[in-house]
């Protein structure tokens, strides 16, 4: 377990030290990173570590905003770092594509349709799915039937994200939360009767599997209905003191994990509901940010953010600070992804020189040019370019008629497409 922080103290000596820290700028540096006691005690320099901590806690408690769920008090601080980040998120995760990422709205499908898969894959991998990213993308793009629990988890996450996008303006209710859990946990729990149902036992703990240590004991299951109702009210209503939507979404994420209403799948459900809330509040670009991919790569920090919050009087600022940093990294990753896609389109432009080739077909030729063993089908092309089945089939059949692809019959209806033996010679004729 984490080392518990020293008790609070607001003596005159501690208040004077707190004021000194504020004027020196040390308080801002520490609070922007929102360090816990385990780091702060080593930053005290020539000061007594306990008094140093108590001075910092004095200001944190003084500035804190409080929220309540079933009489449980939680608090958070809006630090300078958080305030600056919220402003940038308002600019970058709302607004338009051209201003945020530098691409036209009409090119959204071309560049961004694949990025939503990353969230489904990463969120599932965090919970134990061991399928590779390449295999997972193939399952989603080709709509293959899942063969393992890991593959089922990834399909479930993808289906859930699609459902949330389509129903983003709906209110959250206990029934809709159960439905999200049902979607996300389908055929992945040891007991399928627990899919979409609140737990009916207290024999559920959050355990650090590296040492079998219990790190969180959720509230009594008898309190789940009341807690979830209050959380739904928090999600749906903006009465009372204003809470910035990003902060509110992060609190909702935390609370589902803290309440732990289901026997399993709480983490995936919490992240899905966070996306729902953000989209409902107009942060449309969140659909394309793979926050779970960042969390997966920093899972130890994610788990510690939960523990710091609980260990330090339910101070949510630890979790909020971590979550905002993950969102910033996810936004940068999206920009990098878009840049990569733009380069791929640019590289495929040379195939546009071939007579009667459209832009999608040029990219298909580029795919096969880079990967000779690639097997394509209509469903993959349909999902990759966000087009109809008819258009995808027409693109592939036209390339086959031109000699660039060979057809492989799968059954009476389905067929796959591969690079033809004439592919390279045809490109040479076109001087490519």
Number of C-alpha atoms within 10 A of each C-alpha: 9 11 10 12 17 14 9 16 16 15 12 9 11 20 18 13 18 24 15 14 18 16 10 10 10 15 19 17 14 16 22 15 16 22 17 21 23 13 12 17 18 10 16 15 10 7 12 11 17 17 21 22 25 24 26 25 21 19 19 21 15 9 14 16 15 15 15 12 15 13 8 9 12 19 18 22 23 19 19 14 17 20 13 11 17 18 10 13 18 14 14 19 23 19 15 16 17 13 12 15 17 12 16 11 10 10 11 14 14 17 20 20 14 20 17 17 23 21 25 28 30 25 27 29 21 17 16 12 19 16 18 13 14 9 11 24 20 13 19 24 19 17 13 13 11 16 9 13 17 21 24 22 30 29 27 25 26 23 16 24 25 14 14 21 15 11 13 21 14 13 15 20 17 16 11 14 21 18 16 24 27 21 22 29 24 18 16 18 15 10 9 13 9 18 25 22 18 20 19 15 11 13 11 19 14 15 13 13 8 6 7 9 12 12 17 17 15 17 15 16 20 12 12 20 13 14 21 22 16 17 22 18 15 19 22 15 9 13 9 6 9 8 12 11 19 20 20 19 24 24 24 21 25 23 18 22 22 19 19 27 27 24 21 20 22 21 19 26 26 24 21 24 25 22 25 28 26 22 21 20 15 16 21 19 18 22 21 20 27 25 26 25 23 22 23 17 13 13 14 10 15 18 14 17 23 22 18 24 21 18 16 16 12 18 24 26 27 25 25 27 24 20 24 20 17 21 21 18 18 21 23 14 18 19 16 13 16 20 16 13 16 15 12 15 18 12 13 21 15 13 21 16 14 16 8 10 17 14 13 19 20 20 22 18 22 18 16 19 16 9 11 12 10 12 14 21 19 24 19 20 23 18 19 20 18 17 14 14 15 10 15 22 15 13 18 25 18 15 20 17 11 14 15 23 23 19 18 14 11 9 8 6 6 10 13 17 20 20 24 17 12 13 19 14 13 16 15 9 9 12 9 12
